[in-house]
């Protein structure tokens, strides 16, 4: 069964929700929301610092430490993880995994450094993908800066270097509640063997059904559906448990 992951994008101490990774509608307190979704039996929680790139480091370590006292499912922290000391501080705070994007793009050998010390399962390689022509380009800085890298080739390189998992966020679909970029997910799935978590676009249960019927990815990260009470954790997990992969529909 695919994992259901509650995604919390955080700015200035509050969970926010935008469109295409832009905007900042305030949702609420991150720790309280993490506790709420944990109580509802979400499988994992993802804390993403949406402004870490502006400050050059994550500001969520204290928040993770607080959340770990009452949230007993795997926690991933992303945003501003640039050095091995950042990874160590994140894990010491109680995180189970780190999600890294910019630092891997700038220095791909960082993948091996993390996986060799903490194990590949500790590293979630985060990919922000934007549709360009017939493919997708990898972005960073919360979807603002292009890299010129082809997403599928980059995903394969991340796997080859030792990443344990991929978090794939569609910039085009993120926050729109119009559905996942299924072709993007399927293209990456065809290129790698490590687990993939899809993020960006879920607005109703049918979108999750479409994703799980046309791909066999291992996780779904949702934000708007939970924040705006468009579906319960139980409803989402029920869809995931009933998932039947039929292949991409042309």
N, C-alpha and C positions, 0 to 999 in steps of 0.2 A: 504493500500500500504506500502511496506517495505521502510525504510529510506535508503538514500544513504549518506554515511559518507566519507568525504575525510580524509584519514589518513596521517599525517605528522610526520615522525620519524626524530628526531632532534638530532644533535651532533655538539657541538661547534658552536652553533648559525645558523647552516645550515640544511636544509632538506637533508637527505641522504636516499639511498635505497640500501639494500643488498639482500642476499639470505640466507634463514634459519636464519634470524635475524643477520647475519654476513656481514661484508663488509661495505663500506662506499662511494659508488659513490655519489658525491655531485649533488644535484638537483637544489637548489636555496634558496632564502630567505623565511623563514616560513610565515611571515606576508604578503608578496606579493602573495605567493601562496594561502594562506587562502582567501585573497581578491579576487583573480582570480576565485577560485572555488565558493565563495559566489556569485559573479557577475553572474556566470553561473548557479546559483540556486541549488547548493548542499544543502542537508537538514541539515547537521551538519558538524562540523570540529573537528577532534581529533588530539591534539598535544601530542606526546609521546616523552619524554626525554629518548633517548636510552642509555645514560651513567649515568643516575641518580644513579644507584646502586653503581657506583664507588665512588661517592662523598657523598652518603648518604642523598641527598636532591635534590629536583627539582630546575633547573635553568631557568625555563620557565615563572615565574610569571610576569616579566617585559614584556615578549613577549606577553603574554595573554592580559595584560593591554593595550598594543599598538594595538593589533588586534581587541579588542572589540570596538575601536573607529570607525571602518569601516566595521566590519563583524557582521551582525545582525541575525545570526542563532545560535542555541545552540553550545557551545564550551565545549569540555571535555579536561581536562589536565591529563596526566598520567606520571608516572615515578617519584620516589622519594617522594611520598606522604606517610609519615611514622607516623605522629602525628596529633592530632586534630588541632594544630596550623597551620600545613601545609594545612589542608583542609580549615581552615578559611582564610588563606592567598590566596589560589587559588580562592576561591569564592569572596573575596574582590577584587582580580585583575580583576574579570569579568567572570570567568569560571562558567558554569552552573552545571557541574558535574565533579567528580574526578574519574579517573580510577586507581584502586589499585590492586597490585598483591602481591609483597613480604611481605608487612606489614600484609596482611590478612593471609598469610601462616604462618608467625611467631607468629601472635597473632590473632586468629580468632575472638576473642571478639571485635576487632576493628570494625568489620562489624556493630554490634549493636550500638556501640558508635557513629559512623557516622550517621546511619539511625535514631537513636533516637533524635539526635540534629538537623539534617538538612533534614531529611526525606529520605526514601529509594530511591526516584527518583534521589537523589544526587549522589548515589554510584553506579559506574560501576565496578563490580568485574571482574578484568582481569585475564584470564586463558591462559597460554602458554602451549599448549599441544603437546606432542611428542608420536608418535606411539611406543608402547612397547608390543610385542607379539600380543595378540588378543584385546588389549585395548590401553589406552593412559595414560601417566604419566604427571602430572603437573610439570612445570619447572618455574624457576624465573631467575633473572639477565639477562634479554633479551635472554632467551632461552639457557643459558649456564649451569645452575645448576639444577640437578634433586631433587625432593622432596620425591619420593617414594609414593606419593599420587595418587590414581586413579582419573582421571579427572572427570568422571561422578559422583562418590561419592562426590567429592569435590564441584562440581557444585550444587548438591542437598543440601549440608551443607551450602553453601553460601546463597542459597535461604532461607533455614530454619532460618538462623541467621539474615536475613533482607536485603540482597542485592536487589537492585531494577532492576538490569540489568546485563547481562553477556557479556563481550567481549571475544570471543573465537578465539585465534590466533593459527593456525596450524604451528608449527615450521617446519614440514616436507615440507609443501607446500609454506610457506612464501617466496616471492620473485622469485619463480620458474616460475610463469605465466603459470602453468600447470593445474590450476583448484583448486577449494576448496576441502577440505577433507569432503565430504558430509556425509560419515558414522559417522564421529566425530560429526558433527552438528546434525545429526538425533538422535544419541545416547543421547546427552545432551538434545535435545528438548523433547525426550520421558521421561526424568527424572524430568524436571522442568516446571514451568508455567510462570516464569518471562521472559521478552523479552531477546532475544539472538541476538547479532551482530556477524556475521561471518567475519573473517579476515584471509588473507593469501592464495595466489594462483591465484587470478583473473588475467587473461592475455588477455581475449577476451570476447565479449558479450555472447558467447555460454556458457562460464563457469558460468556466472550469471544466465542464463536461466536454466542450469542444477541444480544449487543450489535451485532456487525458485520453480522448478517443483518437487523436491524430498524432500524439507523441507518447513516449513511454518514459518521460522525464521523472525524476525521483522526488521533486519537491515543488511546492507552489507557495510563493510569498505574497500575501495580500495585505492591503492597508485600508483603502476606501471601504471595502465591503464590511470590514469589522468596525471601523471608526464611525461609519454612517448607518450602522445597523441594517445593512442591506441583506445580510445573511448571518446566521449564527455559526459558531464553531462546529456545532453538531451537524448542521446542514452541509457545511463545506466538507467535513470529514466523511460524511455519508457519500457525497459525490465522489470523493477520492477513493473510498473503499470499493465503490462499484465500478471504478474505471476499467474500461475494456479498450485496449489499443487496437485500432483498426487500420492504422496507417494514414498518411497524409491524404486528404481528400482534394482532388484537383477541381 
